[in-house]
Amino acid sequence: MKVKLIQPRMLKRPMDTDLKIRMSPHLGLLTVANIIRHECEVTIENENIRPIDFDDVPDLVGIAVTVDVLPRAIEIASIYRQKGVKVIAGGIHITTASSSVPKDAFDSLCIGFAENTWPQIIEDMKHNRLQSAYVSAPLTSGDDIVAPAYDMIDKTDYLWYNVVSTSRSCPHKCDFCYNSSGTHQYINRNIDDVLADIKSLGTKHIMFIDDNFIGNISWTKQFLERIKPLKLNWNAAVTMKIGQYPELMDLMKETGCQSLFIGFESISPQSLSSVHKMQNNREEFERLISELHKRGIMVNASFVFGLDGDTPETFKNTLDWIISQKIDTITSHIVTPYPGTEFYKRMEAQNRIFDHDLSKYNTSHVVVTPLGMSKEELEEGYLWIYQELYSIRNIFRRMPKTIGTIPAYLTFNFFYRRFGHFTSKVCELLTYKRIGLWAEKLSRYM
């Protein structure tokens, strides 16, 4: 049986370049590939990199769906179904909000873990009895999680191919996050399996792409002790909870942590309380940033604008605070009601969702009526703070005090953000693999 797995084209946000869409491969599709490759001939196509080959007609198509690519996924499915090909839709949006998917858009939906659904999908395809939906039972342990098929990655397509997951989902249920839907199970992988993934990649630089690398503190400590001998350089996403464990921050630094992505979301207590993110507060932010910077760990802070406590002054106040704290890198979003989440349910109940075009649900469009400002003020403020944060003047005002992190800081702020379009052109000329390998080697001295 010939199976084609597809990642649909995403629409770039105003600050994004091709570096964003070529950052790393889709681990979900690589995992599906590894689950079924012994029974099927599997190919993977990423529409962000090259056009889909619609002339190549498989027996079955699987499409990975996030909320913003659902409209494009439906278009792709329609083309293949007209050719008589069965089409399965899966991924985070399908798992979170399967009821929001038009009934006739796909032949079948894959809801939940691929490990517990795709074997049955293939078996039913063989016997011409494909069901309209496959719902995964919970995983019994991390041993059930299948590793991605790393050998199927074309390394010339991506800046980083060295992405590894240590867990699925997150134990927190923040209102605007997919995990608030209740359809996601948090579970850690077997440590030996993660180590096998790292070793198979053959690199010392690893990006852990978990929703929350410290969702299970005990597991994280055990894992870090195990990677000590590997002498890695690594990055991950964590929550504010990391500030409660100074010994864990020490262990992170000792094992090669270079930067941590942290969802601060807002410096306003009123805004944070509006989405029940009570584990965050400004004083703890400042203490944590100081502790991480003392250890030479860079901070990538994520902020959400348009929360119910926000006003037009929020943007300037946030900018001033970010500069005062010398935060290394910043990612900003407009609050977006992902279908299936608690935030979506509340906005829908309040009749505040005015735009249902899901292609705009990529955190760069206003689709919910804000309370403390106009739609136009939110759009303008969102663009303004990006422009200000990555102005040459403010890049230098945020310069780290720790000399060792300055090369990495300047590389990201100038070559990824400020001059990202130029960098993406260079990558096209020299290949993303070469630039990624150069950045990896440079990171060893940062």
C-alpha positions as CSV (number, residue, x, y, z in Angstrom):
1,M,0.0,0.0,0.0
2,K,1.3,3.4,-0.9
3,V,0.7,6.1,1.7
4,K,1.5,9.8,1.3
5,L,1.7,12.0,4.5
6,I,1.3,15.8,3.9
7,Q,2.0,18.9,5.9
8,P,-0.1,21.7,4.3
9,R,1.2,25.1,3.6
10,M,1.0,27.6,6.4
11,L,0.4,31.3,6.0
12,K,3.3,33.3,7.3
13,R,2.7,36.0,9.9
14,P,3.9,39.6,9.2
15,M,7.3,39.0,11.0
16,D,7.9,35.5,9.6
17,T,10.3,34.7,6.8
18,D,11.1,31.4,5.1
19,L,13.3,30.6,8.1
20,K,10.1,30.0,10.1
21,I,8.6,27.5,7.8
22,R,11.9,25.7,7.3
23,M,12.9,25.6,10.9
24,S,12.4,21.9,11.5
25,P,10.5,18.8,10.2
26,H,7.1,17.7,11.4
27,L,7.7,15.0,14.1
28,G,4.1,13.9,14.0
29,L,4.3,12.9,10.4
30,L,7.7,11.2,10.9
31,T,6.1,9.3,13.8
32,V,3.2,8.1,11.7
33,A,5.8,7.1,9.0
34,N,7.7,5.0,11.5
35,I,4.5,3.3,12.7
36,I,3.4,2.1,9.3
37,R,6.6,1.9,7.2
38,H,7.1,-1.8,7.6
39,E,3.7,-2.5,6.0
40,C,3.5,0.5,3.6
41,E,5.5,2.5,1.1
42,V,5.6,5.9,2.8
43,T,6.4,9.3,1.5
44,I,6.2,12.7,3.2
45,E,5.6,16.0,1.4
46,N,5.9,19.4,3.1
47,E,4.0,22.0,1.1
48,N,5.9,24.8,2.9
49,I,9.1,23.6,1.1
50,R,7.8,22.5,-2.4
51,P,4.5,22.1,-4.1
52,I,2.5,18.9,-3.5
53,D,2.9,16.4,-6.4
54,F,-0.8,15.7,-7.1
55,D,0.2,13.6,-10.1
56,D,1.7,11.1,-7.7
57,V,-1.5,9.2,-6.7
58,P,-1.1,7.0,-3.6
59,D,-3.7,4.6,-2.0
60,L,-4.0,6.7,1.1
61,V,-3.2,10.3,2.1
62,G,-2.7,11.5,5.7
63,I,-2.8,15.2,6.4
64,A,-1.5,16.9,9.6
65,V,-3.9,19.6,10.6
66,T,-3.4,22.7,12.8
67,V,-6.3,25.1,13.0
68,D,-4.8,27.7,10.6
69,V,-4.2,25.1,7.8
70,L,-7.6,23.4,8.0
71,P,-8.9,25.3,5.0
72,R,-5.9,24.3,2.9
73,A,-6.1,20.7,4.2
74,I,-9.7,20.5,3.0
75,E,-8.6,21.7,-0.5
76,I,-5.8,19.1,-0.6
77,A,-8.3,16.4,0.5
78,S,-10.8,17.4,-2.2
79,I,-8.2,17.1,-5.0
80,Y,-7.1,13.6,-3.9
81,R,-10.6,12.4,-3.2
82,Q,-11.6,13.4,-6.8
83,K,-8.8,11.0,-7.8
84,G,-10.4,8.2,-5.8
85,V,-7.8,8.4,-2.9
86,K,-8.9,8.0,0.7
87,V,-7.9,10.9,2.9
88,I,-7.2,10.8,6.7
89,A,-7.0,14.0,8.7
90,G,-5.1,14.0,12.1
91,G,-3.0,16.3,14.2
92,I,-3.5,18.7,17.1
93,H,-6.6,20.5,15.7
94,I,-8.4,17.2,14.8
95,T,-7.7,15.8,18.3
96,T,-8.8,19.0,20.0
97,A,-11.9,20.0,18.0
98,S,-12.9,17.2,15.7
99,S,-16.5,18.4,15.9
100,S,-15.5,21.6,14.2
101,V,-14.4,19.8,11.0
102,P,-17.0,19.7,8.2
103,K,-18.5,16.3,8.0
104,D,-17.7,15.7,4.3
105,A,-14.2,17.2,4.3
106,F,-12.2,14.0,4.8
107,D,-12.9,10.3,4.6
108,S,-11.8,9.7,8.2
109,L,-10.5,11.5,11.2
110,C,-7.6,10.3,13.4
111,I,-8.2,11.6,16.9
112,G,-5.5,11.3,19.5
113,F,-2.3,9.2,19.5
114,A,-1.1,7.9,16.2
115,E,0.3,4.8,18.0
116,N,-3.2,3.7,18.9
117,T,-5.0,4.6,15.6
118,W,-2.8,4.2,12.5
119,P,-2.2,0.4,12.8
120,Q,-6.0,0.0,12.7
121,I,-6.3,2.5,9.9
122,I,-3.9,0.5,7.7
123,E,-5.6,-2.8,8.6
124,D,-9.0,-1.4,7.7
125,M,-7.7,0.1,4.5
126,K,-6.5,-3.4,3.5
127,H,-10.0,-4.8,4.0
128,N,-11.9,-1.9,2.5
129,R,-13.6,-1.0,5.7
130,L,-12.3,2.4,6.6
131,Q,-14.2,4.0,9.5
132,S,-15.2,7.7,9.7
133,A,-13.2,8.2,12.8
134,Y,-10.5,6.5,14.9
135,V,-10.2,7.6,18.5
136,S,-7.1,6.7,20.4
137,A,-7.3,5.1,23.8
138,P,-4.9,6.6,26.4
139,L,-1.3,5.4,26.2
140,T,-0.5,3.0,29.1
141,S,3.1,4.2,29.4
142,G,5.8,6.1,27.7
143,D,7.1,2.8,26.3
144,D,4.1,3.0,23.9
145,I,5.4,6.2,22.2
146,V,7.1,5.5,18.8
147,A,10.2,7.4,17.8
148,P,10.1,9.5,14.6
149,A,11.6,8.1,11.4
150,Y,14.6,10.5,11.5
151,D,16.2,8.7,8.5
152,M,13.4,10.0,6.3
153,I,14.4,13.7,6.8
154,D,15.9,15.5,3.9
155,K,18.4,17.6,5.8
156,T,18.8,20.1,3.0
157,D,15.3,21.2,3.6
158,Y,15.6,22.5,7.2
159,L,17.7,24.7,9.4
160,W,17.4,22.2,12.2
161,Y,16.7,18.5,11.8
162,N,17.9,17.7,15.3
163,V,14.5,18.1,17.1
164,V,13.5,15.6,19.8
165,S,10.4,15.2,22.0
166,T,10.6,13.8,25.5
167,S,6.9,14.0,26.3
168,R,3.4,14.5,24.9
169,S,1.2,17.4,25.9
170,C,1.4,19.4,29.2
171,P,-0.1,18.9,32.7
172,H,-1.3,22.6,32.8
173,K,-4.6,23.6,31.4
174,C,-4.2,27.3,30.4
175,D,-7.5,28.5,28.9
176,F,-6.1,29.5,25.5
177,C,-4.0,26.4,25.1
178,Y,-5.0,23.2,23.2
179,N,-4.3,21.3,26.4
180,S,-7.4,22.9,28.1
181,S,-9.7,20.9,25.8
182,G,-9.3,17.8,28.0
183,T,-8.5,15.6,24.9
184,H,-4.8,15.5,25.5
185,Q,-2.9,13.1,27.7
186,Y,0.4,14.2,29.3
187,I,3.0,11.5,29.4
188,N,6.8,11.2,29.4
189,R,8.7,9.0,27.1
190,N,11.0,6.2,28.1
191,I,14.4,7.8,28.8
192,D,16.3,5.2,26.9
193,D,14.1,5.8,23.9
194,V,14.9,9.5,24.0
195,L,18.6,8.8,24.3
196,A,18.4,6.5,21.3
197,D,16.8,9.4,19.3
198,I,19.6,11.8,20.3
199,K,22.3,9.3,19.4
200,S,20.7,8.5,16.1
201,L,20.8,12.2,15.1
202,G,24.6,12.2,15.4
203,T,24.8,15.8,16.7
204,K,25.6,17.6,19.9
205,H,23.0,20.3,19.4
206,I,19.4,19.3,20.3
207,M,16.1,21.2,20.3
208,F,13.7,19.6,22.8
209,I,10.3,20.6,21.4
210,D,8.0,19.5,24.2
211,D,5.1,21.7,25.2
212,N,6.6,21.6,28.7
213,F,10.1,20.1,29.2
214,I,9.5,20.2,33.0
215,G,6.0,18.8,33.2
216,N,7.4,16.0,35.5
217,I,10.2,17.4,37.5
218,S,11.4,14.0,38.7
219,W,11.6,12.7,35.2
220,T,13.4,15.8,34.0
221,K,16.1,15.4,36.7
222,Q,16.6,11.8,35.9
223,F,16.9,12.6,32.2
224,L,19.4,15.4,32.7
225,E,21.6,13.1,34.8
226,R,21.5,10.6,31.9
227,I,22.6,13.2,29.3
228,K,25.5,14.5,31.3
229,P,28.1,12.3,29.5
230,L,26.8,13.3,26.1
231,K,28.1,16.9,26.4
232,L,25.1,18.4,24.5
233,N,24.1,21.9,23.7
234,W,20.3,22.1,24.1
235,N,17.2,24.3,24.2
236,A,13.7,23.6,25.5
237,A,10.4,25.1,26.5
238,V,9.5,25.3,30.2
239,T,7.0,27.1,32.5
240,M,7.6,29.6,35.3
241,K,7.7,26.6,37.7
242,I,11.4,26.2,36.8
243,G,12.1,29.1,39.2
244,Q,11.1,27.0,42.1
245,Y,14.0,24.6,41.5
246,P,17.4,26.3,41.6
247,E,19.1,23.0,41.7
248,L,17.3,22.0,38.5
249,M,18.5,25.2,36.8
250,D,22.0,24.4,37.9
251,L,21.7,20.9,36.4
252,M,20.3,22.4,33.2
253,K,23.3,24.6,32.8
254,E,25.7,21.8,33.7
255,T,24.2,19.6,31.0
256,G,24.4,22.2,28.2
257,C,21.2,24.2,28.3
258,Q,21.6,27.3,26.2
259,S,18.1,28.9,26.2
260,L,14.6,28.3,27.5
261,F,11.4,29.3,25.9
262,I,8.9,30.5,28.6
263,G,5.3,31.6,28.2
264,F,5.2,34.7,30.4
265,E,2.0,35.8,28.4
266,S,1.6,39.1,30.1
267,I,3.0,41.4,32.8
268,S,-0.5,42.4,33.9
269,P,-2.1,40.4,36.7
270,Q,-5.5,41.3,35.4
271,S,-4.7,39.9,32.0
272,L,-3.2,36.7,33.4
273,S,-6.2,36.1,35.7
274,S,-8.5,36.4,32.7
275,V,-7.1,33.2,31.3
276,H,-6.5,31.5,34.6
277,K,-2.7,31.5,34.3
278,M,-2.3,32.1,38.0
279,Q,1.1,30.4,38.2
280,N,2.6,33.5,36.5
281,N,3.3,36.9,38.1
282,R,5.6,39.8,37.3
283,E,7.8,39.6,40.4
284,E,8.5,36.0,39.8
285,F,9.3,36.8,36.2
286,E,12.0,39.2,37.2
287,R,13.5,36.8,39.7
288,L,13.5,33.9,37.2
289,I,15.1,36.0,34.5
290,S,17.8,37.0,36.8
291,E,18.5,33.5,38.0
292,L,18.7,32.1,34.4
293,H,20.9,35.0,33.2
294,K,23.2,34.4,36.2
295,R,23.7,30.9,34.9
296,G,24.3,32.0,31.3
297,I,20.9,30.7,30.1
298,M,19.1,32.8,27.5
299,V,15.4,33.6,27.9
300,N,13.0,33.4,24.9
301,A,9.8,35.0,26.4
302,S,6.4,34.6,24.8
303,F,3.7,37.2,25.2
304,V,0.0,37.3,24.3
305,F,-1.8,40.6,23.6
306,G,-5.5,41.3,23.5
307,L,-6.3,39.6,26.9
308,D,-9.2,41.1,28.8
309,G,-6.9,43.1,31.1
310,D,-4.9,44.7,28.2
311,T,-5.2,48.3,27.1
312,P,-3.3,50.4,24.5
313,E,-0.8,51.2,27.1
314,T,0.0,47.5,27.5
315,F,2.4,47.5,24.5
316,K,4.6,50.4,25.7
317,N,4.6,49.0,29.3
318,T,5.6,45.6,28.0
319,L,8.3,46.9,25.7
320,D,9.9,49.0,28.5
321,W,9.8,46.0,30.9
322,I,11.4,43.6,28.3
323,I,14.2,46.1,27.7
324,S,14.7,46.6,31.4
325,Q,15.0,42.9,32.0
326,K,17.3,42.4,28.9
327,I,15.2,39.5,27.7
328,D,17.1,37.8,24.9
329,T,14.4,36.9,22.4
330,I,10.7,37.6,22.3
331,T,7.8,35.9,20.6
332,S,4.4,37.8,20.6
333,H,0.9,36.6,19.7
334,I,-2.6,38.0,19.4
335,V,-4.9,36.0,21.7
336,T,-6.6,33.5,19.5
337,P,-9.6,31.2,20.4
338,Y,-8.6,27.8,19.2
339,P,-11.7,25.7,18.8
340,G,-12.1,23.2,21.5
341,T,-10.3,25.2,24.2
342,E,-11.8,26.8,27.3
343,F,-11.0,30.3,25.9
344,Y,-13.0,29.5,22.7
345,K,-16.0,28.3,24.6
346,R,-16.0,31.5,26.7
347,M,-15.6,33.8,23.7
348,E,-18.3,32.0,21.9
349,A,-20.7,32.2,24.9
350,Q,-20.0,36.0,25.0
351,N,-20.6,36.3,21.3
352,R,-17.1,37.9,20.8
353,I,-15.8,35.8,18.0
354,F,-16.4,37.9,14.8
355,D,-14.2,36.2,12.3
356,H,-14.5,32.4,11.7
357,D,-11.9,32.2,8.9
358,L,-9.6,29.6,10.5
359,S,-6.7,30.5,8.1
360,K,-6.4,33.7,10.3
361,Y,-6.1,31.7,13.5
362,N,-2.3,31.9,13.5
363,T,-2.0,34.4,16.4
364,S,-1.3,37.3,14.0
365,H,-5.0,38.4,13.3
366,V,-7.6,39.8,15.6
367,V,-10.6,37.5,15.5
368,V,-12.1,38.2,18.9
369,T,-13.5,41.6,20.0
370,P,-11.1,42.9,22.7
371,L,-12.4,44.6,25.8
372,G,-9.7,47.2,26.6
373,M,-9.0,48.5,23.1
374,S,-10.2,48.6,19.6
375,K,-9.5,45.9,17.0
376,E,-7.3,48.4,15.2
377,E,-5.3,49.3,18.3
378,L,-4.6,45.7,19.0
379,E,-3.4,45.1,15.4
380,E,-1.2,48.2,15.4
381,G,0.2,47.5,18.8
382,Y,1.1,43.9,17.9
383,L,3.1,45.0,14.9
384,W,4.6,48.0,16.7
385,I,6.1,46.0,19.5
386,Y,7.8,43.6,17.1
387,Q,9.2,46.5,15.1
388,E,10.5,48.2,18.3
389,L,11.9,45.1,20.0
390,Y,13.9,44.2,16.9
391,S,15.0,47.7,16.0
392,I,18.8,48.0,16.0
393,R,18.7,50.4,18.9
394,N,16.6,48.1,21.1
395,I,18.6,45.0,20.2
396,F,21.7,46.7,21.6
397,R,19.7,48.0,24.7
398,R,18.8,44.3,25.4
399,M,22.4,43.1,25.0
400,P,23.2,40.4,27.6
401,K,25.5,41.1,30.5
402,T,26.9,37.6,30.2
403,I,29.7,37.7,27.5
404,G,29.3,34.1,26.6
405,T,25.7,34.5,25.4
406,I,26.4,37.6,23.2
407,P,27.2,35.7,20.0
408,A,24.0,33.6,20.1
409,Y,22.0,36.7,21.1
410,L,23.3,38.7,18.1
411,T,22.9,35.8,15.7
412,F,19.2,35.3,16.6
413,N,18.3,39.0,16.9
414,F,20.0,40.1,13.7
415,F,20.1,37.2,11.4
416,Y,16.8,35.5,12.3
417,R,14.6,38.5,13.2
418,R,16.0,41.8,12.0
419,F,17.5,40.6,8.7
420,G,15.6,37.3,8.4
421,H,14.7,37.9,4.8
422,F,18.3,38.3,3.8
423,T,19.3,35.2,5.8
424,S,16.6,33.1,4.1
425,K,18.0,34.2,0.7
426,V,21.5,33.1,1.8
427,C,20.0,29.8,3.0
428,E,18.4,29.2,-0.4
429,L,21.7,29.8,-2.1
430,L,23.9,27.7,0.2
431,T,21.1,25.2,1.4
432,Y,19.5,25.2,4.8
433,K,21.6,22.2,5.8
434,R,24.9,24.0,5.4
435,I,23.6,27.1,7.3
436,G,22.2,24.9,10.0
437,L,25.5,23.0,10.4
438,W,27.4,26.3,10.5
439,A,25.1,27.6,13.2
440,E,25.4,24.3,15.1
441,K,29.2,24.5,15.1
442,L,29.1,28.2,16.1
443,S,26.8,27.4,19.0
444,R,29.5,25.2,20.6
445,Y,31.5,28.4,21.3
446,M,28.5,30.5,22.5
